[in-house]
Structures are given as C-alpha cells and as structure tokens.
Amino acid sequence: MPLMKRSVVALLTLVYAITSTGQQRGIIAVPDIPGYETLVCDFHLHTVFSDGLVWPTVRVDEAWYEGLDAIAITDHLEYLPHEEFIRTDHNQPWQLAKQYAANKDVIVIAGTEITKEMPPGHFNALFIKDASAILNDDYEKAIEKAVDQGAFIIWNHPGWVVQQPDTMKWWDEHTSLYDKGWLHGIEVVNSDEYYPEAINWARARELTMMGNSDKHGPFLSGKFTPEDHRSCTFVFATGRSEGAIREALFNNRTAAYIGKNVIGKSSLLEALFLQSVKLKPPNPERQFYYFTNNTDLQFDLLLEDVIYGDWQKKITIHPGHESVFSLHPESTPEDIQVSVLNFLTGSDEVLKLSFSAIKPVQ
C-alpha cells in the first residue's frame, strides 16, 4: 500500500476511534420559541470525498455526540484533492452519512458545494437528489440544475479573503441569480468569521441567514459548550424533520450562532431572548430584580432609562446563572430599554426591547 494511502487510512481509523468510544450524547440547551422548535444545525461540512479529512460517518458521530439535530454533507463538486485515493461518486458521501444516521437520531441532508472562482464564488445546494447531475463548468447551469431538484441555494463565505481580498462586494452575478429566484440564503457566519455586510444584504433581500462550520478536519474536542462550539444555524421549524427544516429555510426562520453572538431577524431574536431569560418578581423592599438564564446562551445586556438618559447599567447573564440588579430609584420598568449587545440584527444594530416585555415568573 503506498505511503500516502496508508496515511489516509490511518487518519480515518484514528478519527473513528476518537469519535466512537464510550461517549454520551450532549444536550444543547436552546429553547423553542412560540409555534416552533429550535433545531441546531450545521449545513456546511466536508469529508474525504472532496477536501475534508474524515469519513462521512464520522460527521454523524460528531453531530450525535455534540447534540446537533441536523447536518448537511456538502463536498465540493469541482475540487477533489483525494481522488487518487478515494473513488469519486458525488452522491456517496451524503448517502453513506444518511444511511449511518438512520439509528443515530441525526437528520442528514443531501448537499453539495458548487465551487467557482469569484465571481460568483462558492454555493451550497441543499436537499438535492443527484449531485452528479449538478456538475457543470457553467455556474448558472450548475445552479439551475440544483434548483430544478428543489434545492435551497446558499452563497458561502461571501467575505472569504481568498476570493474577496480587498473588499466585500455583491456582484452583478449575484443580482442575476437573486432575480431568477436561484439564491435563497447567505452565510453571515462561516467557521470563526462573521460578515456584518452580509447581514445587511440578507435583510435587504430577505435572504435566509446561515451560520456554518465549513469543517474539513475532525472536531477533536467532541463537545458543544457555550465557550467552545462549532458555528451553526438555529432553525425555527414546525417539527424535527427534514421537511420541516426545508420549509423553515425557505421561509427565512433561522439565526446564526458564532461564539457568544446570535445573528438574525429582530422578531426571531426577541422571541428567543424572551424564552431564554426569565425575570423573578422584584424584592418589594429594595427593588432588586433577578434575571435567570437556564440556557447555553450568554446574554450581554445594556439597560438604559429613556427618561433619565444618563443612567445605564451593563449586565452579563452567563449560561445557567442568575444576575441581580436594581433600577434607577425613580425608574419604572416601562422607562427602561434593554439592548442585547450580542444579539445582532444588522451590521451595527442589536436587539432592543422594553424591559416591561420581560414578564416576571414565579
């Protein structure tokens, strides 16, 4: 066996051993919002069938261990650096993962990455039926073939410095795809990067905001914690199924999660915040208030009195913790505006709501 081939096999064996020995599945504490279940998903993952370093089944084990609800395998169509060692079948990576996930309680979505130079760049096509039929030198024909299969199309990493080294730009090619109805979402988060300008593009054109890991190597830590988690997408779905995820993506019900930041539409972020942070009734004598947070999310708050403009207070509510505070002596809850500093709704905008919207619980 050639040395390189032995190395690839050894790596796959090592990763399988890391991800399959005596593990318990994680639980990600992110609440549902009224009318919808909150699903934690990663729609951009690579395997050895393109330029990744793990077998497709490992992606399922990683997702199971971390507690994710759904993943998409999105290997490149045009970039296949391992093809000397791995027989190329563009459908095989997601087929292997989907079959393996049948008893793992992880939803695997069929996908592929259409890999072109800028413009227009890289795109993920989700919910496809045949990746091989999408392969085409002409990016428009490739995306059209994917759309004909009912695919959801995402513009990947629009601020990737390799393709846009000087400035982020929305090109004429993207306008053409958008006008044809062939562009449905955009990665406002990719790996450890987020793109503020892409948030504005998504808002202006009602594109679905996506956050994905774009992982190529293994997740060696194997955990999903508030301090250390893969970038991902919260999907607000009518149920826990592939069909419900697809419906939610096409109807723009998502938020991107990177570090401590959640990025999305104001209405969805407000609903998520109000389900996450609870307010205990104030101490009747000293007017102390208590915020409680039983989720895995962190909340960085700024409280400001709209009447006493020089009064403000910053509060951080850590996951699973409680924070105590008092208001301005002459303030009422109706006077206070709450800014959630790490809930981003635009390139320079954060979620804002009235303190009185946070209902006390017993």
C-alpha positions in Angstrom: 0.0 0.0 0.0 1.5 3.4 -1.0 2.6 5.6 1.9 0.1 8.3 1.3 -2.8 5.9 1.1 -1.7 4.2 4.3 -1.6 7.7 5.9 -5.2 8.5 4.9 -6.4 5.1 6.2 -4.5 5.6 9.5 -6.1 9.0 9.9 -9.6 7.7 9.3 -9.0 4.9 11.8 -7.8 7.3 14.4 -10.7 9.7 14.0 -13.2 6.9 14.1 -11.7 5.7 17.4 -11.8 9.2 18.8 -15.4 9.7 17.9 -16.9 6.4 18.8 -15.6 5.2 22.1 -17.8 5.4 25.2 -19.4 8.8 24.6 -22.7 10.1 25.8 -24.7 12.4 23.7 -24.7 16.1 24.6 -27.7 18.3 25.2 -27.7 21.8 23.8 -30.0 24.0 25.9 -31.5 26.4 23.5 -35.2 27.0 24.0 -38.1 26.6 21.5 -39.9 29.8 20.5 -43.7 30.1 20.3 -45.0 27.9 17.5 -41.7 26.4 16.6 -39.0 24.0 17.7 -35.4 25.3 17.8 -33.1 22.9 15.9 -29.3 23.2 16.0 -27.9 22.5 12.5 -24.6 22.7 10.5 -25.2 22.9 6.8 -21.6 23.0 5.5 -19.3 20.0 6.2 -16.7 18.3 4.1 -15.3 14.7 4.0 -12.5 12.8 2.3 -14.7 12.7 -0.8 -13.5 16.3 -1.5 -11.0 18.2 0.6 -12.1 17.0 4.1 -10.1 14.7 6.4 -12.8 12.4 7.8 -15.1 9.7 6.5 -18.8 10.7 6.2 -20.0 8.6 9.1 -17.6 10.5 11.4 -19.6 13.7 10.7 -22.7 11.9 12.0 -20.9 10.7 15.2 -19.6 14.2 15.8 -23.1 15.7 15.5 -24.6 13.0 17.7 -22.1 13.5 20.4 -22.4 17.3 20.4 -26.2 17.1 20.4 -26.9 18.6 17.0 -30.3 17.9 15.3 -29.2 18.0 11.7 -26.2 18.3 9.4 -25.6 18.6 5.6 -22.7 16.9 3.8 -21.6 19.4 1.2 -18.5 18.1 -0.5 -17.1 20.0 -3.5 -18.0 19.0 -7.0 -15.0 20.5 -8.7 -12.3 20.3 -6.1 -11.2 16.7 -5.3 -7.7 16.6 -3.9 -8.1 13.0 -2.6 -9.5 11.5 -5.8 -6.3 9.4 -6.3 -7.1 7.5 -3.2 -10.9 7.9 -2.8 -13.2 6.8 -5.6 -15.2 9.8 -6.6 -19.0 9.4 -6.5 -20.6 12.8 -5.8 -23.6 11.3 -4.1 -21.8 8.7 -2.0 -20.7 11.0 0.9 -24.2 12.1 1.9 -25.6 8.6 1.1 -23.2 7.0 3.5 -23.9 9.5 6.2 -27.6 9.3 5.7 -27.7 5.5 5.9 -25.4 5.5 9.0 -27.5 8.2 10.7 -30.8 6.2 10.5 -30.3 4.9 14.0 -28.5 7.9 15.4 -31.3 10.4 15.7 -29.4 12.9 13.5 -31.0 14.3 10.3 -28.6 14.2 7.4 -29.5 16.5 4.5 -28.1 15.8 1.0 -26.0 18.6 -0.3 -23.0 19.6 -2.4 -20.8 22.6 -2.9 -20.7 24.3 -6.3 -17.1 25.6 -6.4 -16.4 28.5 -8.8 -14.0 31.4 -8.9 -15.2 34.9 -7.9 -17.5 36.0 -9.3 -19.8 34.3 -8.3 -17.8 32.2 -5.8 -19.0 29.1 -3.9 -22.5 27.9 -3.2 -24.1 25.1 -1.2 -27.1 23.3 -2.7 -29.2 21.6 0.0 -32.0 19.0 -0.3 -30.6 17.7 -3.6 -31.4 14.4 -5.2 -28.3 13.9 -7.5 -25.1 15.8 -7.1 -23.6 14.4 -10.2 -26.3 16.0 -12.4 -25.3 19.4 -11.0 -21.7 19.3 -12.1 -21.2 21.8 -14.9 -18.4 24.3 -15.9 -21.1 27.0 -16.3 -22.1 28.2 -12.8 -25.5 29.3 -14.0 -26.3 25.9 -15.5 -25.0 24.1 -12.4 -27.2 26.2 -10.1 -30.2 25.8 -12.4 -29.7 22.0 -12.3 -29.7 22.2 -8.5 -32.8 24.4 -8.4 -34.6 22.0 -10.7 -34.1 19.4 -8.0 -35.8 21.7 -5.4 -32.5 22.8 -3.9 -32.0 25.6 -1.4 -29.0 27.6 -2.6 -26.6 29.4 -0.2 -23.9 31.8 -1.1 -21.0 30.6 1.0 -18.4 32.7 2.9 -19.0 36.0 0.9 -16.2 37.7 2.8 -13.6 35.0 2.3 -10.3 36.8 1.8 -9.1 34.3 -0.7 -11.8 35.3 -3.2 -12.5 38.9 -2.0 -9.1 40.1 -0.7 -9.8 43.9 -0.9 -13.5 44.4 -0.1 -16.7 42.5 0.2 -18.8 43.1 -2.9 -22.2 42.0 -4.1 -21.6 41.3 -7.8 -23.8 41.5 -10.8 -23.7 37.8 -11.0 -25.4 37.6 -7.6 -28.1 40.0 -8.6 -28.8 37.8 -11.7 -29.1 34.7 -9.5 -31.3 36.5 -7.0 -33.6 38.0 -9.7 -34.1 34.5 -11.1 -35.1 33.2 -7.7 -32.0 31.0 -7.5 -30.4 32.5 -4.4 -32.1 31.7 -1.1 -29.6 32.1 1.7 -26.2 33.6 2.6 -23.6 32.6 5.2 -23.3 35.6 7.5 -21.1 33.2 9.6 -18.5 30.8 8.3 -16.2 29.0 10.7 -14.8 31.6 13.0 -15.7 34.5 10.7 -18.8 36.6 10.5 -19.6 39.2 7.8 -21.5 42.3 9.0 -22.2 43.5 5.5 -23.8 40.1 4.6 -26.3 40.7 7.4 -27.5 43.9 5.6 -27.7 42.1 2.3 -29.8 39.3 3.9 -32.1 41.8 5.4 -32.5 43.9 2.3 -33.2 40.9 0.0 -34.9 38.7 2.6 -32.2 36.0 2.2 -32.0 33.4 5.0 -29.2 34.0 7.4 -26.9 31.0 7.8 -24.1 30.1 10.1 -22.0 27.0 9.4 -18.7 25.4 10.5 -17.3 24.6 7.0 -15.3 22.0 8.8 -12.7 20.0 7.0 -10.8 18.3 9.8 -12.3 16.4 12.7 -13.9 18.0 15.7 -11.3 16.7 18.1 -12.8 18.2 21.3 -16.1 16.5 20.6 -18.2 18.8 22.8 -20.6 21.7 22.2 -20.3 24.2 25.1 -21.0 27.9 25.4 -17.3 28.6 25.5 -16.3 26.2 22.7 -18.8 25.3 20.0 -18.9 25.0 16.2 -20.5 27.8 14.3 -24.0 26.7 13.4 -27.6 27.7 12.5 -30.6 27.8 14.7 -33.6 26.7 12.6 -37.1 27.5 13.9 -39.0 24.7 12.5 -42.6 23.3 12.8 -41.1 19.9 13.7 -38.0 17.8 13.9 -37.8 16.5 10.3 -36.0 17.2 7.0 -39.2 18.6 5.5 -39.8 21.0 8.4 -36.1 22.2 8.2 -36.5 22.8 4.4 -39.8 24.8 5.0 -38.1 26.9 7.7 -35.1 27.7 5.5 -37.3 28.7 2.5 -39.3 30.9 4.9 -36.4 32.7 6.5 -36.7 31.4 10.0 -33.1 31.0 11.1 -30.4 32.6 13.2 -26.6 32.2 13.0 -24.6 31.3 16.2 -20.9 32.1 16.5 -19.1 32.5 19.8 -21.5 34.2 22.1 -23.2 36.1 19.3 -26.6 35.2 17.8 -27.4 36.9 14.4 -30.8 37.1 12.8 -34.1 38.9 12.3 -35.2 41.0 15.2 -38.6 39.3 15.6 -36.9 35.8 15.9 -34.2 37.0 18.2 -36.7 38.7 20.5 -38.7 35.6 20.7 -35.6 33.6 21.5 -34.5 36.1 24.2 -37.9 36.1 25.9 -37.9 32.3 26.1 -34.4 32.2 27.4 -34.2 35.0 30.1 -36.7 35.0 32.9 -37.3 37.7 35.4 -38.1 36.9 39.0 -40.5 39.3 40.8 -38.6 42.2 42.4 -37.8 42.3 46.0 -40.6 44.5 47.4 -38.5 46.4 49.9 -35.2 47.0 47.9 -36.5 46.8 44.3 -33.9 44.1 43.4 -34.5 42.2 40.2 -33.2 38.8 39.3 -32.6 37.6 35.7 -32.3 33.8 35.4 -30.8 32.0 32.4 -31.3 28.2 32.1 -29.9 28.0 28.5 -26.5 27.5 27.0 -26.5 31.0 25.6 -24.9 34.1 27.1 -26.6 37.5 27.2 -24.8 40.8 27.4 -27.3 43.4 28.3 -27.3 47.2 28.5 -30.2 48.8 30.5 -30.9 52.4 29.8 -33.6 54.7 31.2 -35.3 56.6 28.3 -36.2 59.4 30.8 -33.0 59.6 32.9 -30.8 59.4 29.9 -27.6 59.5 31.9 -28.4 56.2 33.7 -27.4 52.9 32.4 -26.3 49.5 33.6 -24.5 46.6 31.9 -25.3 43.1 32.9 -23.9 39.8 31.7 -26.1 36.7 32.3 -24.0 33.6 31.9 -25.4 30.3 30.9 -27.2 28.6 33.8 -26.7 31.6 36.1 -28.7 34.3 37.8 -27.9 38.1 37.8 -29.2 40.5 40.4 -29.6 44.2 39.8 -31.6 47.3 40.7 -33.1 50.0 38.6 -32.7 53.8 38.9 -34.6 54.8 42.0 -37.1 56.9 40.0 -37.4 54.4 37.1 -40.3 52.1 36.3 -40.0 49.0 34.0 -41.8 51.0 31.3 -39.0 53.5 31.2 -36.2 51.0 30.6 -34.9 49.9 27.3 -32.9 46.7 27.1 -30.3 46.3 24.4 -29.0 42.7 23.9 -25.5 43.6 22.8 -24.6 40.1 21.5 -27.9 39.6 19.6 -27.0 41.2 16.2 -29.8 42.3 13.8 -27.7 44.3 11.4 -24.1 45.3 10.7 -24.3 47.9 13.5 -27.6 47.1 15.1 -28.6 44.9 18.1 -31.8 43.6 19.5 -33.7 46.2 21.6 -36.9 45.8 23.6 -38.7 47.2 26.5 -37.9 45.9 30.0 -41.6 45.6 30.6 -41.8 43.0 27.8 -39.8 40.6 30.1 -42.6 39.1 32.1 -41.9 38.1 35.7 -42.3 34.4 36.6 -42.8 32.8 40.0 
